[in-house]
Amino acid sequence: MNEIASPIRKIIHVDMDAFYASVEQRDNPDLRGKAIAVGGSPTGRGVVATASYEARKFGVRSAMPSRTAMQLCPHIIFVYPRFDVYKAVSRSIREIFERYTDIIEPLSLDEAFLDVTNDKAGIGSALEIAKEIKVAIFNELNLTASAGISTNKFVAKIASDINKPDGLTFIGPSKIRKFIHELPVGKFFGVGKVTAEKMNSMDLFTGADLYQLSEEELVKHFGKSGHFYYNIARGIDNRQVQPHRETKSLGAEDTFMYDLATREEMHKELERIAVTVFDRLARKQLSGRTVTLKIKYSDFTQITRNHSFMHPVSDYDSIYNTAITLLDKTDLEHKTVRLLGISLSNFGEIIPKGRKPKDPDQLDLFDTDR
């Protein structure tokens, strides 16, 4: 009996253009055409959540400290974020998506994956659906979005960023291999600055270079992520669009090119990581009650420390200061650090009266294979 071949998946990744900033410029004509930053402040405190394209021309980016943004763009205008408005606009965008499919995986308020393999409108073409979605967002909400279309999530997400703003990029099955082979390794999901530098030091600059290595070699050099790099270099990404995915925790971490030996170095890296965590929380409009610090030493021993608040937090100061406090309580004598990470969990949970939060000095210790 012959097997029926599965249909080629049709995946769209929609990413709003400078979402928070675009909403502010839409609602306030005085801000249109000007360099603005949503989040942060002219006092230098806080970080930028989103910058308008006029500000990005000067190098201002999301998750950047306000003081740095002002140095790059002295005339920048800081706007206090209105998350209730952004959330309402996001719901309207979701309603547009639902005209075509119920298989929607939101990544944040301003981006989502859509599986339109079997679209509700019976259009059949993912490219045409993406065009219609972009037109509807513009006509109904006076905002622009960029869309990437392909047969898997990885390529669709990368494609949506190619022609921003107001971009539309289709990478069909016959073009995926060429697209990935020409892609710089720094564009690969999960490849941060440090990993990209390590790859470059190994003469790995593009997907085509990764393709030349065996899976065993990639795992040897990059740990478990090597499995992903091996598959994606071949255009293989079987991850499904998950419409009911629940976020259990959110964070960021980095493995350093050289081991950190001083607390001053560690504090500096934690400041940078905390900015990234703050930005991701803001984009998902989440607050967490438990802050966890992850430390991996040069001998690959890994520890985590955590502190739980009575009420959820999402501000930069709480994240950074808690991470520093937890770090300073660890024994770092005669030890160097290979990796640091910060995460938040217990989203939206409030401690009932009479119950104490978890002991902030609780320590979990375990070995890791990476």
Secondary structure as UniProt FT lines:
FT   STRAND          11..16
FT   HELIX           19..27
FT   HELIX           29..31
FT   TURN            32..33
FT   STRAND          36..38
FT   TURN            42..43
FT   STRAND          50..51
FT   HELIX           53..56
FT   TURN            57..59
FT   TURN            62..63
FT   HELIX           66..72
FT   TURN            74..75
FT   STRAND          77..79
FT   HELIX           83..97
FT   TURN            98..100
FT   STRAND          104..108
FT   TURN            109..110
FT   STRAND          111..115
FT   TURN            117..118
FT   TURN            120..121
FT   HELIX           126..141
FT   STRAND          145..150
FT   HELIX           153..160
FT   TURN            161..163
FT   STRAND          168..170
FT   HELIX           173..175
FT   HELIX           176..181
FT   HELIX           185..187
FT   TURN            189..190
FT   HELIX           193..201
FT   TURN            202..203
FT   HELIX           207..211
FT   HELIX           215..222
FT   TURN            223..224
FT   HELIX           225..232
FT   TURN            233..235
FT   TURN            243..244
FT   STRAND          249..260
FT   HELIX           263..284
FT   STRAND          288..297
FT   TURN            298..299
FT   STRAND          301..313
FT   HELIX           316..328
FT   TURN            333..334
FT   STRAND          337..347
FT   TURN            353..354
FT   TURN            360..361
FT   STRAND          363..367
//
